[in-house]
Each structure stands twice: as structure tokens, then as C-alpha cells.
Amino acid sequence: MKDIVTVQEAVTAFADWNEPTDAELAAIESEMPLILADVDLIDAQIIAMDHAPNEVDTRRVRRALARVLTEWRILANRSTDETAAGGAA
């Protein structure tokens, strides 16, 4: 019976004590260009799947994929630079 919780306990189970730290928010912020590039790629792929593919759709997906790869490279290089600098931002 100890596993039964009230609705109030379930709703407030993740209260203020479970908020992300400043470091976690900064990490998310630094990855935001990659996240947005991924969203653009998914949008381009959905548009391409919605109808018979054409040259414009193919170029849109290729450009979006190139942007994702570029953002990955930038993020990886930034992480490598921070590691080499001893974690200093």
C-alpha cells in the first residue's frame, strides 16, 4: 500500500528541487544551434515524404543535413577546445 500516491503528490513530484542547474541550462543553450538544425532537417524530411519527391525537396534535405553536420562539427570542436583548456569556457 505504500506505493499508492495521491494526485497532488504525483503532480508535485518534481517540484523546485528538481530544476536544472545553471550549468545544465548553459549546456542546453550551447547545443541550441544543433537542436534547431535537427528540427529543420526533420521538417525538410517530412515535407519530402508528404508528396512525390522533387529536386527542390532533395536540395532542401541536403542543405538541412549539411547544416546539422556543420553544427555537430562546431559543437565537437568547441568541446575539444574546452577539454584542452582544462574545462574553462
LOPAFI-177486 format. One record per atom (N, C-alpha, C): residue in three letters; atom name; z, x, y. Coordinates in steps of 0.05 Angstrom, whole numbers. Layout:
('ALA'; 'CA'; (Z; X; Y)) ...
***
This chain:
('MET'; 'N'; (0; 16; -24)) ('MET'; 'CA'; (0; 0; 0)) ('MET'; 'C'; (0; 17; 25)) ('LYS'; 'N'; (6; 43; 23)) ('LYS'; 'CA'; (7; 59; 47)) ('LYS'; 'C'; (-20; 65; 59)) ('ASP'; 'N'; (-42; 59; 44)) ('ASP'; 'CA'; (-69; 64; 53)) ('ASP'; 'C'; (-80; 41; 71)) ('ILE'; 'N'; (-66; 20; 72)) ('ILE'; 'CA'; (-74; -3; 88)) ('ILE'; 'C'; (-66; 2; 117)) ('VAL'; 'N'; (-86; -1; 135)) ('VAL'; 'CA'; (-81; 4; 164)) ('VAL'; 'C'; (-89; -21; 179)) ('THR'; 'N'; (-77; -24; 202)) ('THR'; 'CA'; (-84; -47; 220)) ('THR'; 'C'; (-109; -41; 234)) ('VAL'; 'N'; (-122; -61; 246)) ('VAL'; 'CA'; (-146; -57; 261)) ('VAL'; 'C'; (-140; -39; 285)) ('GLN'; 'N'; (-117; -42; 298)) ('GLN'; 'CA'; (-110; -26; 321)) ('GLN'; 'C'; (-108; 4; 313)) ('GLU'; 'N'; (-96; 9; 290)) ('GLU'; 'CA'; (-94; 37; 281)) ('GLU'; 'C'; (-121; 49; 275)) ('ALA'; 'N'; (-139; 33; 263)) ('ALA'; 'CA'; (-166; 43; 257)) ('ALA'; 'C'; (-182; 48; 282)) ('VAL'; 'N'; (-179; 31; 302)) ('VAL'; 'CA'; (-195; 34; 327)) ('VAL'; 'C'; (-185; 58; 343)) ('THR'; 'N'; (-160; 63; 343)) ('THR'; 'CA'; (-149; 84; 359)) ('THR'; 'C'; (-143; 109; 342)) ('ALA'; 'N'; (-155; 111; 318)) ('ALA'; 'CA'; (-150; 134; 301)) ('ALA'; 'C'; (-159; 160; 314)) ('PHE'; 'N'; (-180; 159; 330)) ('PHE'; 'CA'; (-190; 183; 343)) ('PHE'; 'C'; (-185; 180; 373)) ('ALA'; 'N'; (-160; 183; 380)) ('ALA'; 'CA'; (-151; 180; 408)) ('ALA'; 'C'; (-156; 206; 423)) ('ASP'; 'N'; (-143; 208; 446)) ('ASP'; 'CA'; (-148; 231; 464)) ('ASP'; 'C'; (-144; 258; 451)) ('TRP'; 'N'; (-126; 260; 432)) ('TRP'; 'CA'; (-121; 286; 420)) ('TRP'; 'C'; (-145; 297; 404)) ('ASN'; 'N'; (-165; 280; 400)) ('ASN'; 'CA'; (-188; 288; 384)) ('ASN'; 'C'; (-213; 292; 401)) ('GLU'; 'N'; (-210; 296; 427)) ('GLU'; 'CA'; (-232; 301; 445)) ('GLU'; 'C'; (-243; 329; 441)) ('PRO'; 'N'; (-269; 333; 447)) ('PRO'; 'CA'; (-280; 360; 444)) ('PRO'; 'C'; (-268; 379; 465)) ('THR'; 'N'; (-266; 404; 458)) ('THR'; 'CA'; (-255; 424; 476)) ('THR'; 'C'; (-276; 432; 497)) ('ASP'; 'N'; (-268; 446; 517)) ('ASP'; 'CA'; (-287; 456; 537)) ('ASP'; 'C'; (-308; 475; 524)) ('ALA'; 'N'; (-299; 491; 505)) ('ALA'; 'CA'; (-317; 509; 491)) ('ALA'; 'C'; (-338; 494; 475)) ('GLU'; 'N'; (-329; 472; 461)) ('GLU'; 'CA'; (-348; 456; 446)) ('GLU'; 'C'; (-368; 442; 464)) ('LEU'; 'N'; (-359; 432; 487)) ('LEU'; 'CA'; (-377; 419; 506)) ('LEU'; 'C'; (-397; 439; 517)) ('ALA'; 'N'; (-388; 463; 522)) ('ALA'; 'CA'; (-406; 484; 532)) ('ALA'; 'C'; (-427; 491; 511)) ('ALA'; 'N'; (-419; 492; 486)) ('ALA'; 'CA'; (-438; 498; 465)) ('ALA'; 'C'; (-459; 476; 462)) ('ILE'; 'N'; (-450; 451; 465)) ('ILE'; 'CA'; (-469; 429; 464)) ('ILE'; 'C'; (-488; 431; 488)) ('GLU'; 'N'; (-477; 437; 511)) ('GLU'; 'CA'; (-494; 439; 535)) ('GLU'; 'C'; (-514; 461; 533)) ('SER'; 'N'; (-507; 483; 521)) ('SER'; 'CA'; (-526; 506; 518)) ('SER'; 'C'; (-548; 499; 497)) ('GLU'; 'N'; (-543; 481; 479)) ('GLU'; 'CA'; (-563; 472; 459)) ('GLU'; 'C'; (-579; 448; 469)) ('MET'; 'N'; (-573; 437; 492)) ('MET'; 'CA'; (-586; 413; 501)) ('MET'; 'C'; (-617; 416; 503)) ('PRO'; 'N'; (-628; 439; 513)) ('PRO'; 'CA'; (-657; 441; 513)) ('PRO'; 'C'; (-670; 438; 485)) ('LEU'; 'N'; (-657; 450; 465)) ('LEU'; 'CA'; (-667; 447; 438)) ('LEU'; 'C'; (-664; 419; 428)) ('ILE'; 'N'; (-642; 406; 434)) ('ILE'; 'CA'; (-639; 378; 426)) ('ILE'; 'C'; (-661; 360; 438)) ('LEU'; 'N'; (-666; 364; 464)) ('LEU'; 'CA'; (-687; 348; 477)) ('LEU'; 'C'; (-714; 354; 466)) ('ALA'; 'N'; (-719; 379; 459)) ('ALA'; 'CA'; (-745; 387; 448)) ('ALA'; 'C'; (-748; 374; 420)) ('ASP'; 'N'; (-727; 373; 405)) ('ASP'; 'CA'; (-728; 359; 378)) ('ASP'; 'C'; (-733; 329; 382)) ('VAL'; 'N'; (-721; 317; 401)) ('VAL'; 'CA'; (-726; 288; 407)) ('VAL'; 'C'; (-755; 284; 414)) ('ASP'; 'N'; (-767; 301; 431)) ('ASP'; 'CA'; (-795; 299; 438)) ('ASP'; 'C'; (-813; 302; 414)) ('LEU'; 'N'; (-806; 321; 396)) ('LEU'; 'CA'; (-822; 325; 371)) ('LEU'; 'C'; (-821; 300; 354)) ('ILE'; 'N'; (-797; 288; 351)) ('ILE'; 'CA'; (-795; 264; 334)) ('ILE'; 'C'; (-811; 241; 347)) ('ASP'; 'N'; (-809; 239; 374)) ('ASP'; 'CA'; (-825; 218; 387)) ('ASP'; 'C'; (-855; 222; 382)) ('ALA'; 'N'; (-864; 246; 384)) ('ALA'; 'CA'; (-893; 252; 380)) ('ALA'; 'C'; (-901; 246; 351)) ('GLN'; 'N'; (-883; 252; 332)) ('GLN'; 'CA'; (-889; 246; 304)) ('GLN'; 'C'; (-890; 216; 299)) ('ILE'; 'N'; (-872; 202; 312)) ('ILE'; 'CA'; (-871; 173; 308)) ('ILE'; 'C'; (-897; 160; 320)) ('ILE'; 'N'; (-905; 169; 343)) ('ILE'; 'CA'; (-929; 159; 355)) ('ILE'; 'C'; (-953; 165; 338)) ('ALA'; 'N'; (-954; 189; 326)) ('ALA'; 'CA'; (-977; 196; 309)) ('ALA'; 'C'; (-977; 180; 283)) ('MET'; 'N'; (-954; 172; 273)) ('MET'; 'CA'; (-953; 156; 249)) ('MET'; 'C'; (-958; 126; 254)) ('ASP'; 'N'; (-956; 118; 279)) ('ASP'; 'CA'; (-959; 89; 285)) ('ASP'; 'C'; (-987; 79; 283)) ('HIS'; 'N'; (-1007; 97; 283)) ('HIS'; 'CA'; (-1035; 89; 281)) ('HIS'; 'C'; (-1051; 111; 268)) ('ALA'; 'N'; (-1077; 107; 266)) ('ALA'; 'CA'; (-1093; 128; 254)) ('ALA'; 'C'; (-1092; 153; 272)) ('PRO'; 'N'; (-1086; 176; 261)) ('PRO'; 'CA'; (-1083; 200; 277)) ('PRO'; 'C'; (-1109; 207; 291)) ('ASN'; 'N'; (-1106; 217; 315)) ('ASN'; 'CA'; (-1129; 227; 330)) ('ASN'; 'C'; (-1123; 254; 342)) ('GLU'; 'N'; (-1142; 265; 356)) ('GLU'; 'CA'; (-1139; 292; 367)) ('GLU'; 'C'; (-1116; 294; 387)) ('VAL'; 'N'; (-1113; 273; 404)) ('VAL'; 'CA'; (-1091; 273; 424)) ('VAL'; 'C'; (-1064; 274; 410)) ('ASP'; 'N'; (-1061; 258; 389)) ('ASP'; 'CA'; (-1035; 258; 374)) ('ASP'; 'C'; (-1030; 285; 362)) ('THR'; 'N'; (-1051; 297; 350)) ('THR'; 'CA'; (-1048; 323; 338)) ('THR'; 'C'; (-1039; 344; 358)) ('ARG'; 'N'; (-1051; 344; 382)) ('ARG'; 'CA'; (-1044; 363; 403)) ('ARG'; 'C'; (-1015; 358; 412)) ('ARG'; 'N'; (-1008; 332; 415)) ('ARG'; 'CA'; (-981; 325; 424)) ('ARG'; 'C'; (-960; 335; 405)) ('VAL'; 'N'; (-965; 332; 379)) ('VAL'; 'CA'; (-946; 342; 358)) ('VAL'; 'C'; (-945; 372; 359)) ('ARG'; 'N'; (-968; 385; 361)) ('ARG'; 'CA'; (-968; 415; 362)) ('ARG'; 'C'; (-953; 425; 386)) ('ARG'; 'N'; (-958; 413; 409)) ('ARG'; 'CA'; (-943; 422; 433)) ('ARG'; 'C'; (-913; 418; 431)) ('ALA'; 'N'; (-905; 395; 420)) ('ALA'; 'CA'; (-877; 390; 416)) ('ALA'; 'C'; (-864; 409; 396)) ('LEU'; 'N'; (-879; 415; 375)) ('LEU'; 'CA'; (-869; 435; 355)) ('LEU'; 'C'; (-866; 463; 368)) ('ALA'; 'N'; (-886; 470; 384)) ('ALA'; 'CA'; (-885; 496; 398)) ('ALA'; 'C'; (-861; 497; 416)) ('ARG'; 'N'; (-855; 475; 430)) ('ARG'; 'CA'; (-832; 475; 447)) ('ARG'; 'C'; (-806; 478; 432)) ('VAL'; 'N'; (-804; 464; 409)) ('VAL'; 'CA'; (-780; 467; 392)) ('VAL'; 'C'; (-776; 496; 383)) ('LEU'; 'N'; (-798; 508; 374)) ('LEU'; 'CA'; (-796; 536; 365)) ('LEU'; 'C'; (-788; 555; 388)) ('THR'; 'N'; (-799; 549; 412)) ('THR'; 'CA'; (-792; 565; 435)) ('THR'; 'C'; (-762; 563; 441)) ('GLU'; 'N'; (-752; 538; 441)) ('GLU'; 'CA'; (-724; 534; 447)) ('GLU'; 'C'; (-706; 546; 426)) ('TRP'; 'N'; (-715; 546; 400)) ('TRP'; 'CA'; (-700; 559; 379)) ('TRP'; 'C'; (-698; 589; 384)) ('ARG'; 'N'; (-721; 600; 392)) ('ARG'; 'CA'; (-722; 629; 398)) ('ARG'; 'C'; (-703; 636; 421)) ('ILE'; 'N'; (-704; 621; 442)) ('ILE'; 'CA'; (-687; 626; 465)) ('ILE'; 'C'; (-658; 624; 457)) ('LEU'; 'N'; (-651; 603; 442)) ('LEU'; 'CA'; (-623; 600; 434)) ('LEU'; 'C'; (-614; 622; 415)) ('ALA'; 'N'; (-632; 630; 397)) ('ALA'; 'CA'; (-625; 652; 378)) ('ALA'; 'C'; (-621; 678; 393)) ('ASN'; 'N'; (-639; 684; 412)) ('ASN'; 'CA'; (-636; 708; 428)) ('ASN'; 'C'; (-611; 708; 445)) ('ARG'; 'N'; (-605; 685; 456)) ('ARG'; 'CA'; (-580; 683; 472)) ('ARG'; 'C'; (-556; 688; 455)) ('SER'; 'N'; (-556; 677; 431)) ('SER'; 'CA'; (-533; 681; 412)) ('SER'; 'C'; (-531; 711; 404)) ('THR'; 'N'; (-554; 723; 400)) ('THR'; 'CA'; (-554; 752; 392)) ('THR'; 'C'; (-544; 768; 416)) ('ASP'; 'N'; (-552; 762; 440)) ('ASP'; 'CA'; (-544; 777; 464)) ('ASP'; 'C'; (-513; 774; 468)) ('GLU'; 'N'; (-503; 750; 464)) ('GLU'; 'CA'; (-474; 745; 467)) ('GLU'; 'C'; (-458; 760; 446)) ('THR'; 'N'; (-469; 761; 421)) ('THR'; 'CA'; (-455; 776; 400)) ('THR'; 'C'; (-455; 805; 406)) ('ALA'; 'N'; (-477; 816; 416)) ('ALA'; 'CA'; (-479; 844; 422)) ('ALA'; 'C'; (-460; 851; 446)) ('ALA'; 'N'; (-456; 832; 464)) ('ALA'; 'CA'; (-439; 837; 487)) ('ALA'; 'C'; (-410; 831; 481)) ('GLY'; 'N'; (-404; 826; 456)) ('GLY'; 'CA'; (-376; 821; 449)) ('GLY'; 'C'; (-367; 792; 454)) ('GLY'; 'N'; (-386; 774; 454)) ('GLY'; 'CA'; (-380; 745; 458)) ('GLY'; 'C'; (-376; 737; 486)) ('ALA'; 'N'; (-380; 755; 505)) ('ALA'; 'CA'; (-378; 748; 533)) ('ALA'; 'C'; (-403; 732; 542)) ('ALA'; 'N'; (-398; 712; 558)) ('ALA'; 'CA'; (-421; 695; 567)) ('ALA'; 'C'; (-434; 707; 592)) 
***
